[in-house]
Amino acid sequence: MITYPPNLKENAHIGVTAPSSGVPDALHHLLHEAIKRQTERGYKITVGDTAWTQQNLTSASAIKRAAEFNAMMQDHHIDIIIPPWGGERLIDILPFIEFNKFQPKWVLGYSDTSLLLLAITLHTGLATAHGTNFIDLRGTEMDETTAMWEDILKTPPGASITQMSSNHYQHEWQFDNPTPHIFHLTEKTVWKSASGQPETLEGHLLGGCIDTVKHLMGTPYGDVNKFVNNYIPSKNIIWFFENCELSLPQLHRTLIQMKLAGWFDHCNGIMFGRSSAQKVEGDYELIDLYRTLSTELAIPILYDIDCGHLPPQLTLVNGAFATIHFNNGQGIVTQSFK
């Protein structure tokens, strides 16, 4: 069975460490702002050394990054770990992560962080949370979708919680002109299905940024069938992916590789987040890929959901049993921590 961390308490202790990219000097003010906002909201904050440094596309050496993450995972005073943001080289630290020494606690983030989240859940059965990063919690307000991260992680084991698709999303980042909740939510959110029809999906959630999580295939940290046999008796998975930078042919090849690797053997459905990388290649369009995959796997596929680099995003818990209802451009996601 899945292990769910204790539900997040009021005035919880947040550990901020950078298992991938740290924050360069010129952007330290963003980290200071996020610390200030969350302290004002009642959280206690411990920031590791790696959060403040950046060189060679990473915050520190793999050994130092892993050691700091391991220490926070083993520190009973820290309730949740939220990296400042993602990056490029998180995969370096996997051989040094002490999975067998973890204390159950939440780890929250997205982008490159999602590689670590998925590895933890697949390797240990410990639920992890794909959602906002720490830097994006620096606003004086939070939009309704982003703010659900707290409600989701405050849900006790054995209970369920429902969240709705957003009303609007951000098409592009404007770092020099932040709103009170950081994001510029100007575009109407419209979820879609490959079939063009209403859909219902049920299964245990797994996923992340497909650019990075794809690299778990063929490693000891990406054994999906072992995870299914050890931790989810229902053997039903709903995958969620968001594409940051993969071209359409690269995305196509990645999804076919996942299929050949057995990642979709127990798949009841796939959800794809919005992406700015969705460009037409000749006469081949993204919808062609989604429709073909839906037909070949005989599963429903939803896309343009609230997940990834075009915020806001839902907080989706790796390992949680979810029921997703889609109809008329909107989605309802219920997650059960059972």
N, C-alpha and C positions, 0 to 999 in steps of 0.2 A: 504493500500500500504506500501511497504518497505520504511523506512527512511534511506537515505544514508548520512553519515557524509559529511561535506564540504571536497572537494578535498584537499589533502595535498599541502601546499604551500612551496615554496623555504624557506630555513632557518626556518623550522618549529620547534616547541618546543616539545621535546619528554619527557614524564614522564615515569620513570622506577620504578615500584613497584613490589613487590613479593607476589601475592595473594596465592601462593602455597609455593614453596621452595625458600629460599634466597641463597646467595652465602657465603659459609663458609670462614673463615679467610684464609685458605690455598689457596683458589682460587680467592681471591680478585683481583689478578693481571689480571685475565680475564675480570673482570668488568671494571677495570681501562683502559685496552686496548680498550674495546668497547666504553667507554666514549670518549677516546682520538680520536679514528677513526671517530666517528660520529661528534664530535666537529670540527675536521679538515674538514669535509665535509659540514660544515655550519650549522649544527643543534645546537640548544640550548638544554641542557640536565638538567633535574631536577631528582635527584635520591632520592627516599624515604628511610627512615631508614630500612624498611623491607628488602631491597635488600642486605644489608650488614650482615645479621644475619641468623643463622640456628641452630635449636635445635628441637629434637623430630620430625624429618621429616618435619619440617615446619619453615618458616621464623619468625613467631611470633604468638601470640594468634589470634584466629579467629576474635575477635573484632578489634584488632589493624590492622590486614591485611585488613579487610573490610573498616575500617575507612580511611585508607590511600588511598585505591582504590577509595572510594566514594569522597574523597577530590579532587583527581586528575580528576575524571569524572565531578566534578562541578566547576573546576578551568578553567575560560575562557582563561587563558594564555596558557594552555597545549592543543596541537593539536592532539596528539596521545599518547597512552599508550602502551608500549612494555615491558612485564615482562622479567627478565633476562633469565628465562627458565621455565620449567614445575615443576613437583614434584609429590606428592602423596596425599595431603590433601586439595586441593582447595575446595572441596565440603563443608567443615566446614563453609565457609564464606557466603554461599548463603542466609541464613536467615537474615543476617545483611546488605545485599546489598540494596542500596536505588535506585532501578530501576526507580522510578517515578521522581527522581531529576537529572537524567543524562542530560548533555549537549551533543548533537550529536557530537561525535568524534570517530576516529578509535581506536579500540583495536586490536592488532596484536600478534599472538603467536601460539604455538601448544603444543602437549602433554597434561599435566594436564590443561594448560590454555584453551584448547579447550572446556572443560566443561563449563567454564565461558562464553566463546564466544557464544556457542550454547544456553545457558540459557538466555543470553542477547537478542539474536535475537528472540528466541521463545517467550520470555516473553514480549518484548517491540516492536518488529518489526524493531529494529535498526540493520543495517548491521554491521557485524564484519568480521575480516580478519584472516583466518587460513593460517599461513605462518611462516617465520623465527622468531626466538627469538632474544633478544638483544645481548646475549653473542656471537652468531654466526655472528654478524656484526662487529667483531673486526679485521678482515683481512684488509690488505692493498689494496686488490682487492676483487671483488665479481664475482662469476660465473654468467653467463647470466641468468640462471633460478632464482637464489636467488635475483639478482639485480632487477628483475621485480616487487618486492614488492613496490618500489617507483612509478613506472609507473602505476601500478594498483591503488594505493591509491591517485595518482594525477589525476586520471580520474574523470572529473566532473559528478555530477548527470545528468542523461539523455543521457550520452555517452556510448560507448562500447570500449572494448580493447581485443586484442587477444594475447595469449601466446602459445608457442610451448612446446612440451615435451623436456626434456633434451637430450643431446647426451650421457652423461655418469653419473653414480651415484657412491656414496661411499658405499662400502660393510662393512667396519668397521672403528670405530673411532681410530685415532692416535693422542692423545692429546699432546704427547711429540715431535711430528714432524709435525707441521702445515704447510700447503702450504700458499702462499700469500692470498688465499681466504678461508683458514681454512680447507676445505674439500679435501679429497683424491678421486677424481673422476676417478676411474680406471675401472669400469665395464660398459659395454655397456647397455644403457637403451633400453628396449624393452617392450612396452605396449602390453597387450594381452586382448583377449575377450573370454568369456566363450563359445561363439558359434564358435570361430575360424574364424569368418567372420568380415568384416568391419561393424562398428556400428555408429549410430548417436543418441545422447541423447539430449533432451531438457527439461528444467525445472528450477526451482529455487533451488539453491544449499543449502544444509544443511549438517553438518557433523563434524568430528573431530576424536580424538583418541578414538577408540571404547572401550578401557579398562576403560576410565573415563566417556565418555558421556552416556554410558549405564545406569549409576546410576541416570540419570535424569528421567528415566521411572518411572511413578507412583508418581512423585512429582509435585508441582505446577509450577516448572520450565521446565517441559518436556512435556507440552501438545501440541503435534504436530497438532492434528486436530483443536484445537482452533487457533493456529497460521495460519494454512491454511485458515480457514474461515475468519479470521480477516485481513490478510495481503497479501495473494496472490490469486487474483481472478481467475487465470488460474488453480489453485489447482494442479499444477504439480511440483513434487519434484525430484531432483537428489541428492541422498545421496552419500557422500564421507566419507570413513572410512579408518583409518590406525590402524594396530594392532601392539602394542608395545610388549606385553608379553603374550597374551592369547594363550593357547594351542589350537590345532585344535578342540577338543571337547568343550572347553570353548567358542571358537568363534562360533561354531555351535549352542550351546545352547543360546548364546546371540542373534544371528540373528533370531532364532526362537522366542525368547521372544519378540523381537522388532516387528516381524510380528504379534504375538498374541496381542500385546499392541496397534496395529493400526498404528505403525510408518510408515508402508509401504503401507497404504491404498491409498495414492495418488502418489505412486512412479512410475516414468518413467524410472528409471535406477539407478544403483549403481556402484560406482567406489571404488576400494580398492587399497590402497597404498602398496608399497613394504614392506616386513616384514622379519625380521630375525627369527620370531617365527613360520615360516611355515614348521613344521616338519610333516612327514607322521606318522599316528597313525594306526599301523597294515596295513590293505589293504585300509584304508580310506585316501584319499589325498585331499589337498585343492581344487584342480580343481573339485573334486566330489561335494564338498559343493557349489561351485560357479555355477556349471551346474544345480544342483538340485534346488537351489534358483532361478536361471534364469527361469527355466521351471515352477516352482510353481507360481512365480509372473508374468510370461509372460513379462519379461523386459530384456533389454540388461544389461550385467555386464562386466565391464572392470576391469582389475587388473594389478598390478605392475606399477601403475601410480606414478608420482612424488608427493608423499605426505607422510610425516611422518619422522620416525627416521632413515631412510636411505637416507640422502639428496643427491642432492638438492630437493627442493619442490616448486611446484607452489604456488602462492598466490591465494587462493580460498575464495571468499567472501560469507559468509552465508547470504542468502537472494537474492543475485544477480540472474538474469535470465541468464542461460548459454546454449550455444550450443556446444556440444563436438563431434568432428569428429574423429573417429579412423580408421586407415587403415595401414596395412603393418608395424606394430610395433610402429607407431608414433601417437601422439595425438595433436589435435589443439583445444584449449579451448578459446571460445569467451564469455566474461561476459558483460552483459548490465546492467547499473545502472538505470533502469527505473521502 
